[in-house]
Amino acid sequence: MPIAIGRIGLGSIFERLAQRVAGWAGRPPAFGLAFLVIIIWALSGPVFHWSDTWQLVINTGTTIVTFLMVFLIQNAQNRDAAALQAKLDEVIRAIDTARNEFIGIEHLSERQLLDIRDRLERECGERDPARHEAIETVIGRR
């Protein structure tokens, strides 16, 4: 059962915070701020005589930021993947010739997904053997 603060649950607070921070972190000002912190840290080296504590400050700071960003990035990827799956499911549902049994296959095991992929590739290759040759030609142009 989620912990609720007033009428807003912690999950909701995390989602909103994660969206805002992830959105901001991917913009140039965030990079600029991070770069500025590194410059200030580097310039402060002589003041602190390049001490172990001076080095520990940047190491600890970057470790904490990295640790927290992992969760924000994972949240953003989960959200994007769920939205993409919903869109693909809707496309499958809307197209008369599409096979509706593909809706929800993201919940299958990796082995099951690989089996489906292999069957689809074989099926497609049987229909159009020149397809792979055309793809190899395109790749060869690079």
C-alpha positions, 0 to 999 in steps of 0.5 A: 500500500503506497504511503500517502501525504495528504491526498498525494501518494509518494509514487505520484510525487516521485513521478512528477519530480522524476519527470521535471528533473529528467527533463531539466537534466537533459538540457544545455543549462544542466550541462553548463551547471555541471561543467561550472561545478567542475571548473570551480572545483578544479580552480579551488585545488590550489587553495586546498593544496590538492588535498585528499579531502578536496578530491573526495568532495568531487568524488562523493558529489559525482557518485551521489548525483550518478546514483540518483540519476540512475533511478530517474533515467530508469523511470523515464525509460519505463514510462517511455517504453510503456507509452510506446507499447500502448501506441504499438498495441493501438496500431495493431488493434486498429489495423485489420490485417494485423495479428492481435495476438501480438498485443501484450507480448512484452510480458513474455519471457526473453526466450519466448520473445526470441522464438517469436522474432525468429519465426517472424524473420523466417516467415518474412524470409520465406515470402521475400528472400530478396529482402535481406539481400536488399538490406545487405546492399544498403548496409554495404553502401556505408 
